[in-house]
Amino acid sequence: MCLPAGSAERDISGTWEAEVMGSKVVAHVNQDGSAISGVAYISNSSGGKASYQFVGNINQGNLSGTLAGGHSFSAKVYSDGQVAGVVRTKDGHYVPVSATRR
């Protein structure tokens, strides 16, 4: 069973990987205290690539923020090093995401 990280903010800076709807996502995360920022690169099976800048914050193991293009995200950081949450697209669709530190 995974439990949310404790009250001290975990350092989530680094490279994270996920697969979302058949596309590989690699996110490079920078952290300064509770502020996070970075870029997520998305590669699909047909060779297409896109990148999205993001900014947000971490508070007691909870992430929230926005991605370029009008999307937003929220997630939890778990004690086993996993991050799980959702991306809300600008059109209001919710896409589940689970990422692992690389």
N, C-alpha and C positions, 0 to 999 in steps of 0.2 A: 504494500500500500504506500502510495506517495503522499507526503505531507507538505504543505506549503512551507517555504523557507521561514526561518525565525525572524524576529524583529530587526536584527542587524541586516542591513541590505547586503545581499550577495553581490559579488562582482560578476556581472554577466558580460563584460567586455570580451571580445574575441569573435570567432567564426562559428556560426550555427548553421545546421542543415535541416531541411525538411522536404517532404514531397507533398505537393498540394495539387489535387485534381490532375495527377499524371505529370506534373511539371516539377523539376528540381529547383529548390530555392536555397540559395546560399546568402546568408546575411552576415555582414561585418558590423559588429556593434561596438560603439565607444560609450564609456560611462564616466561621468564626472559627478560624484556624489549620487544624488537621486536622478540626475538628468541623463538620458540616453539619446544617442543619435547614431546614424549610420546609413548604410545602403544595402538593399536587398536585390540580388540578381536572380532572375527567373529564366530558366532554360526549358523549352518544351521539346517534345520528342521529334518534332519536325525541324529542329535546329534554330528556331526563333529565340531571341533573347531580349529581355527588357530589364531595366533597373529602376528602382524606386528609392528615393531618399526618404528617411523617416526621422522623426523626433518624438520624444515622449519622456516618461518618467517611471521610476520604480518606487513603490511605497509599500513596505511590509510584504514584499514578495509578489506584489501585484503590478503588472505592467500595463500602461495605457499610452496611446499616442496616435499620431497621424502619419500617413504616407502621402507622398506627392501624388497628385491626381484625385484627391478628395476622399481617399479611403481612410479608415481608422482601425485600430486594433486594441484588444485587451487580452491579457493572459496572466497566468500564474507561473512563478518559478518554483519548482519542486525541489526537495532536498536531495533527490537523486540526480540532479543536473538536467532535468527535462524542463521544457517550457511548453505549456499547452494553453490554447485559447482560441479566439476567433478573429478573423478579419471581417470588418463590415465594409462592403463595397459602397461606392458613392451612390449606387442604385438601390441600396438597402438590403442586399443579399448578405447572408452570413456564411462564411467559409471556415470550417474548423481547421486548426493548424496545431501540429505538435512538432517541436524542434529539439535537436540534440546538439550539444556542443561538439565541435569537430576537433 
